[in-house]
Amino acid sequence: VRLFFSMKSYDTRDYNWVDYVRMGIPCFIGALLFCGYSQATLCNHLHFVDVTMLATTASRPELPPRDEIWKKTPTAARFAAISAGGWGASYGLTLFCMTFFEPGCQRGLCISLMILCVWW
């Protein structure tokens, strides 16, 4: 099997710890985004309305179950949530793959993550 790309052409011998951190941050965040949004988009749509998925809420413990919330959600909002999940998974996959297939782009990816956080 012959690979059509080669990582040998990009020399990483002069990398220091800053370069490895710049490469690790987009790779880690991309993998995290891809796994989370792919699972929610393809397997379990209820994760889009579950406020207790990452942490429990202290202010409103009387929330209805996520099944009821998803049933009451308008169809257009459901479609928008699933579509946004697909875009989130695509962005995560782009972040993850560019660190391997486009060496040297780490600085640009870190800047795009900063802009994403500002826009959020």
Z-matrix of the N, CA and C atoms (Angstrom, degrees):
N
C 1 1.453
C 2 1.523 1 107.91
N 3 1.288 2 116.72 1 124.20
C 4 1.455 3 121.64 2 -179.66
C 5 1.524 4 109.29 3 -104.05
N 6 1.307 5 116.07 4 129.86
C 7 1.454 6 120.48 5 177.73
C 8 1.524 7 109.61 6 -84.71
N 9 1.312 8 115.74 7 142.80
C 10 1.452 9 120.54 8 -178.53
C 11 1.523 10 112.74 9 -90.57
N 12 1.297 11 117.19 10 1.88
C 13 1.453 12 120.68 11 176.77
C 14 1.518 13 107.77 12 -135.20
N 15 1.294 14 115.70 13 160.59
C 16 1.449 15 120.37 14 -178.90
C 17 1.519 16 109.42 15 -140.14
N 18 1.308 17 116.27 16 130.41
C 19 1.452 18 121.09 17 177.32
C 20 1.533 19 110.50 18 -86.15
N 21 1.317 20 117.87 19 -7.57
C 22 1.458 21 120.85 20 -177.26
C 23 1.525 22 112.73 21 -71.07
N 24 1.315 23 117.02 22 -20.41
C 25 1.460 24 119.33 23 -177.23
C 26 1.522 25 112.28 24 -73.92
N 27 1.300 26 118.28 25 -18.06
C 28 1.462 27 121.25 26 179.87
C 29 1.521 28 108.52 27 -101.65
N 30 1.291 29 116.72 28 117.54
C 31 1.463 30 122.46 29 -174.99
C 32 1.522 31 110.03 30 -85.40
N 33 1.322 32 117.03 31 119.86
C 34 1.468 33 121.85 32 179.75
C 35 1.523 34 111.87 33 -112.22
N 36 1.319 35 117.34 34 17.52
C 37 1.460 36 119.28 35 -178.09
C 38 1.520 37 112.81 36 -68.72
N 39 1.328 38 117.14 37 -27.70
C 40 1.459 39 119.40 38 -178.26
C 41 1.536 40 112.48 39 -96.45
N 42 1.316 41 118.18 40 18.11
C 43 1.465 42 121.38 41 176.80
C 44 1.530 43 109.50 42 -69.14
N 45 1.312 44 116.12 43 141.32
C 46 1.461 45 120.41 44 170.92
C 47 1.529 46 108.29 45 -112.89
N 48 1.311 47 117.25 46 -172.25
C 49 1.458 48 119.63 47 -174.27
C 50 1.524 49 111.85 48 -66.72
N 51 1.324 50 118.12 49 -28.59
C 52 1.466 51 120.67 50 178.53
C 53 1.522 52 110.34 51 -65.90
N 54 1.317 53 116.87 52 -40.87
C 55 1.461 54 120.29 53 179.25
C 56 1.523 55 111.71 54 -65.73
N 57 1.334 56 116.83 55 -38.71
C 58 1.462 57 119.38 56 178.39
C 59 1.528 58 111.60 57 -69.32
N 60 1.327 59 117.39 58 -34.81
C 61 1.459 60 120.00 59 175.78
C 62 1.526 61 109.95 60 -68.06
N 63 1.328 62 116.92 61 -41.67
C 64 1.470 63 120.62 62 176.96
C 65 1.517 64 111.91 63 -61.31
N 66 1.314 65 116.59 64 -31.38
C 67 1.455 66 119.45 65 177.78
C 68 1.521 67 111.28 66 -81.77
N 69 1.334 68 117.32 67 -32.32
C 70 1.455 69 120.61 68 -177.10
C 71 1.516 70 114.17 69 -75.82
N 72 1.323 71 117.67 70 -35.55
C 73 1.463 72 120.65 71 -177.52
C 74 1.527 73 111.62 72 -63.27
N 75 1.339 74 120.09 73 -54.78
C 76 1.470 75 117.81 74 178.58
C 77 1.526 76 113.23 75 -63.32
N 78 1.320 77 116.46 76 -33.99
C 79 1.463 78 119.83 77 179.29
C 80 1.530 79 110.63 78 -64.75
N 81 1.327 80 117.25 79 -46.22
C 82 1.457 81 121.35 80 -179.54
C 83 1.528 82 111.66 81 -67.72
N 84 1.322 83 117.10 82 -47.35
C 85 1.464 84 120.23 83 -178.98
C 86 1.522 85 110.50 84 -66.23
N 87 1.320 86 117.16 85 -38.11
C 88 1.456 87 120.17 86 177.03
C 89 1.514 88 112.42 87 -62.84
N 90 1.324 89 117.19 88 -43.72
C 91 1.467 90 120.35 89 178.09
C 92 1.524 91 110.65 90 -64.56
N 93 1.333 92 116.68 91 -40.09
C 94 1.462 93 121.02 92 179.13
C 95 1.529 94 111.10 93 -64.46
N 96 1.333 95 117.31 94 -46.57
C 97 1.461 96 120.98 95 178.32
C 98 1.523 97 111.55 96 -63.18
N 99 1.315 98 116.54 97 -44.07
C 100 1.461 99 119.48 98 -178.48
C 101 1.526 100 111.45 99 -62.76
N 102 1.324 101 116.73 100 -46.97
C 103 1.465 102 119.47 101 -178.75
C 104 1.528 103 111.80 102 -64.81
N 105 1.326 104 116.73 103 -44.61
C 106 1.465 105 119.89 104 -178.09
C 107 1.516 106 113.07 105 -66.48
N 108 1.331 107 116.90 106 -50.34
C 109 1.456 108 119.77 107 -177.97
C 110 1.520 109 112.49 108 -72.10
N 111 1.322 110 118.67 109 -34.07
C 112 1.465 111 120.48 110 177.54
C 113 1.515 112 110.70 111 -65.34
N 114 1.311 113 116.96 112 -42.66
C 115 1.457 114 120.09 113 179.31
C 116 1.526 115 110.76 114 -64.26
N 117 1.323 116 117.03 115 -42.36
C 118 1.466 117 120.35 116 179.99
C 119 1.523 118 111.51 117 -70.48
N 120 1.313 119 117.70 118 -37.36
C 121 1.462 120 120.98 119 -176.85
C 122 1.519 121 111.87 120 -76.12
N 123 1.312 122 117.89 121 -43.26
C 124 1.457 123 120.93 122 -173.64
C 125 1.520 124 114.54 123 -92.81
N 126 1.319 125 117.97 124 -30.97
C 127 1.463 126 120.06 125 -170.70
C 128 1.529 127 114.26 126 -110.76
N 129 1.322 128 117.57 127 -45.51
C 130 1.460 129 119.67 128 -171.13
C 131 1.528 130 109.62 129 -139.99
N 132 1.332 131 116.20 130 95.32
C 133 1.459 132 121.03 131 -178.43
C 134 1.527 133 112.62 132 -68.02
N 135 1.299 134 117.71 133 -16.49
C 136 1.463 135 120.54 134 -178.10
C 137 1.527 136 112.26 135 -68.20
N 138 1.314 137 117.24 136 -16.71
C 139 1.466 138 119.82 137 177.89
C 140 1.527 139 112.03 138 -65.46
N 141 1.328 140 117.46 139 -21.11
C 142 1.461 141 120.04 140 179.45
C 143 1.531 142 111.86 141 -72.06
N 144 1.322 143 119.03 142 -22.01
C 145 1.467 144 121.16 143 -179.09
C 146 1.526 145 112.17 144 -113.83
N 147 1.314 146 117.70 145 0.76
C 148 1.467 147 120.96 146 -177.78
C 149 1.527 148 109.99 147 -86.61
N 150 1.326 149 116.10 148 108.30
C 151 1.468 150 119.89 149 -179.57
C 152 1.525 151 111.61 150 -78.11
N 153 1.301 152 118.17 151 -15.56
C 154 1.462 153 121.39 152 -179.01
C 155 1.529 154 112.05 153 -98.95
N 156 1.316 155 117.58 154 15.30
C 157 1.464 156 119.30 155 -178.41
C 158 1.522 157 111.78 156 -65.78
N 159 1.333 158 116.81 157 -43.70
C 160 1.455 159 119.74 158 -178.98
C 161 1.522 160 112.71 159 -99.02
N 162 1.319 161 117.07 160 -31.00
C 163 1.462 162 120.31 161 -178.65
C 164 1.528 163 108.73 162 -155.75
N 165 1.306 164 116.39 163 153.89
C 166 1.458 165 119.64 164 178.22
C 167 1.521 166 109.26 165 -82.25
N 168 1.321 167 115.58 166 149.70
C 169 1.456 168 120.08 167 -179.91
C 170 1.519 169 109.76 168 -91.03
N 171 1.299 170 116.54 169 136.93
C 172 1.459 171 120.93 170 178.75
C 173 1.516 172 111.44 171 -96.41
N 174 1.329 173 117.46 172 -22.72
C 175 1.459 174 119.80 173 -173.17
C 176 1.524 175 113.08 174 -85.60
N 177 1.340 176 118.80 175 -35.69
C 178 1.467 177 120.99 176 -176.84
C 179 1.526 178 110.80 177 -131.98
N 180 1.318 179 119.13 178 78.06
C 181 1.461 180 119.22 179 179.97
C 182 1.529 181 113.28 180 -75.95
N 183 1.343 182 118.60 181 -6.33
C 184 1.459 183 121.47 182 -176.89
C 185 1.528 184 112.81 183 -92.61
N 186 1.303 185 118.22 184 22.91
C 187 1.451 186 121.87 185 178.86
C 188 1.523 187 110.64 186 -65.05
N 189 1.337 188 116.71 187 144.72
C 190 1.471 189 118.53 188 176.69
C 191 1.527 190 110.50 189 -68.45
N 192 1.323 191 116.89 190 161.39
C 193 1.473 192 119.41 191 178.29
C 194 1.532 193 111.03 192 -60.28
N 195 1.306 194 115.27 193 154.38
C 196 1.462 195 119.71 194 -176.59
C 197 1.520 196 112.70 195 -65.19
N 198 1.341 197 117.93 196 -26.81
C 199 1.470 198 120.27 197 176.41
C 200 1.524 199 110.98 198 -61.67
N 201 1.330 200 116.39 199 -43.93
C 202 1.461 201 120.35 200 179.25
C 203 1.522 202 111.54 201 -67.26
N 204 1.311 203 117.00 202 -39.68
C 205 1.464 204 120.31 203 179.15
C 206 1.528 205 109.84 204 -62.30
N 207 1.337 206 117.07 205 -43.67
C 208 1.460 207 120.46 206 -178.68
C 209 1.525 208 111.23 207 -67.28
N 210 1.346 209 117.70 208 -36.15
C 211 1.471 210 120.20 209 178.27
C 212 1.523 211 111.69 210 -67.32
N 213 1.331 212 117.57 211 -33.50
C 214 1.459 213 121.12 212 -179.39
C 215 1.525 214 112.90 213 -84.20
N 216 1.300 215 117.35 214 -10.17
C 217 1.465 216 121.01 215 -179.82
C 218 1.529 217 108.96 216 -70.70
N 219 1.335 218 117.95 217 132.16
C 220 1.468 219 119.81 218 178.09
C 221 1.531 220 111.57 219 -60.97
N 222 1.308 221 115.49 220 152.37
C 223 1.462 222 120.97 221 -176.44
C 224 1.523 223 111.66 222 -60.62
N 225 1.324 224 117.21 223 -39.62
C 226 1.468 225 119.64 224 179.53
C 227 1.525 226 111.05 225 -63.99
N 228 1.324 227 118.01 226 -37.57
C 229 1.463 228 121.13 227 178.45
C 230 1.526 229 110.68 228 -70.06
N 231 1.317 230 117.53 229 -36.01
C 232 1.472 231 120.00 230 175.71
C 233 1.524 232 110.18 231 -62.28
N 234 1.333 233 115.56 232 -47.25
C 235 1.462 234 120.02 233 179.57
C 236 1.524 235 110.64 234 -60.81
N 237 1.318 236 117.09 235 -41.70
C 238 1.463 237 120.56 236 -179.79
C 239 1.527 238 110.87 237 -64.85
N 240 1.330 239 117.50 238 -39.83
C 241 1.464 240 120.50 239 179.68
C 242 1.527 241 111.18 240 -65.47
N 243 1.322 242 116.76 241 -44.01
C 244 1.463 243 120.14 242 -179.36
C 245 1.529 244 110.30 243 -68.69
N 246 1.330 245 116.68 244 -38.59
C 247 1.462 246 120.13 245 177.52
C 248 1.525 247 111.00 246 -64.74
N 249 1.321 248 117.36 247 -43.11
C 250 1.466 249 120.74 248 177.53
C 251 1.528 250 110.71 249 -64.26
N 252 1.325 251 116.94 250 -34.46
C 253 1.461 252 119.78 251 176.19
C 254 1.517 253 112.04 252 -64.02
N 255 1.331 254 116.77 253 -38.26
C 256 1.463 255 120.43 254 176.22
C 257 1.513 256 112.01 255 -64.97
N 258 1.346 257 116.13 256 -40.14
C 259 1.463 258 119.15 257 177.39
C 260 1.521 259 111.03 258 -68.02
N 261 1.319 260 117.40 259 -36.86
C 262 1.469 261 120.23 260 176.42
C 263 1.518 262 111.74 261 -63.88
N 264 1.333 263 116.46 262 -40.84
C 265 1.468 264 120.18 263 177.63
C 266 1.529 265 110.47 264 -65.94
N 267 1.326 266 117.23 265 -38.87
C 268 1.468 267 120.51 266 178.59
C 269 1.522 268 111.41 267 -65.04
N 270 1.332 269 116.82 268 -42.31
C 271 1.463 270 120.11 269 178.14
C 272 1.522 271 110.49 270 -63.87
N 273 1.338 272 117.11 271 -41.92
C 274 1.457 273 120.22 272 178.27
C 275 1.518 274 112.25 273 -63.37
N 276 1.326 275 116.41 274 -41.19
C 277 1.463 276 119.89 275 178.53
C 278 1.530 277 110.97 276 -66.62
N 279 1.337 278 116.82 277 -36.28
C 280 1.462 279 120.27 278 176.87
C 281 1.525 280 110.84 279 -64.86
N 282 1.328 281 116.62 280 -44.87
C 283 1.466 282 119.58 281 177.76
C 284 1.524 283 111.22 282 -59.25
N 285 1.316 284 115.97 283 -44.98
C 286 1.460 285 120.84 284 -177.20
C 287 1.529 286 111.31 285 -66.38
N 288 1.310 287 117.17 286 -48.36
C 289 1.465 288 120.35 287 -173.77
C 290 1.520 289 113.27 288 -73.90
N 291 1.334 290 117.11 289 -32.11
C 292 1.469 291 117.62 290 -178.28
C 293 1.521 292 112.27 291 -65.85
N 294 1.333 293 118.03 292 -26.88
C 295 1.464 294 118.58 293 178.30
C 296 1.528 295 111.46 294 -67.47
N 297 1.333 296 117.31 295 -22.58
C 298 1.460 297 120.64 296 179.26
C 299 1.521 298 112.55 297 -98.28
N 300 1.326 299 117.06 298 -44.66
C 301 1.464 300 120.61 299 -173.08
C 302 1.525 301 114.09 300 -89.73
N 303 1.317 302 117.85 301 -13.50
C 304 1.468 303 121.32 302 179.46
C 305 1.519 304 108.38 303 -133.42
N 306 1.335 305 117.96 304 69.80
C 307 1.464 306 120.73 305 -177.87
C 308 1.524 307 111.32 306 -60.24
N 309 1.304 308 115.53 307 143.43
C 310 1.450 309 120.73 308 -179.73
C 311 1.517 310 113.76 309 97.41
N 312 1.332 311 117.88 310 -3.08
C 313 1.465 312 120.52 311 -177.44
C 314 1.528 313 111.87 312 -96.76
N 315 1.318 314 118.27 313 9.52
C 316 1.462 315 121.22 314 -173.97
C 317 1.518 316 112.63 315 -60.62
N 318 1.292 317 117.76 316 -39.97
C 319 1.462 318 120.55 317 -178.92
C 320 1.531 319 110.27 318 -62.78
N 321 1.317 320 116.48 319 -43.74
C 322 1.461 321 120.61 320 177.93
C 323 1.515 322 112.95 321 -63.85
N 324 1.336 323 116.49 322 -37.73
C 325 1.463 324 119.78 323 178.27
C 326 1.524 325 111.12 324 -67.67
N 327 1.326 326 117.10 325 -39.58
C 328 1.467 327 119.52 326 177.33
C 329 1.530 328 110.91 327 -64.73
N 330 1.329 329 116.98 328 -37.35
C 331 1.462 330 120.15 329 176.77
C 332 1.524 331 109.97 330 -66.05
N 333 1.330 332 117.86 331 -39.56
C 334 1.470 333 119.35 332 178.81
C 335 1.526 334 111.29 333 -65.94
N 336 1.324 335 117.47 334 -34.01
C 337 1.468 336 119.68 335 175.49
C 338 1.524 337 111.12 336 -66.70
N 339 1.322 338 116.84 337 -38.50
C 340 1.463 339 120.04 338 177.91
C 341 1.530 340 110.55 339 -65.11
N 342 1.332 341 117.08 340 -43.02
C 343 1.463 342 120.39 341 178.83
C 344 1.522 343 110.17 342 -64.39
N 345 1.332 344 117.44 343 -38.87
C 346 1.466 345 121.14 344 177.77
C 347 1.525 346 110.93 345 -61.22
N 348 1.323 347 116.86 346 -41.57
C 349 1.470 348 119.91 347 179.01
C 350 1.522 349 111.32 348 -66.91
N 351 1.320 350 117.98 349 -36.69
C 352 1.464 351 121.15 350 178.22
C 353 1.522 352 110.15 351 -67.52
N 354 1.329 353 118.03 352 -42.44
C 355 1.458 354 121.49 353 -179.87
C 356 1.523 355 112.01 354 -69.16
N 357 1.305 356 117.57 355 -27.80
C 358 1.462 357 120.94 356 -177.91
C 359 1.511 358 108.82 357 -60.75
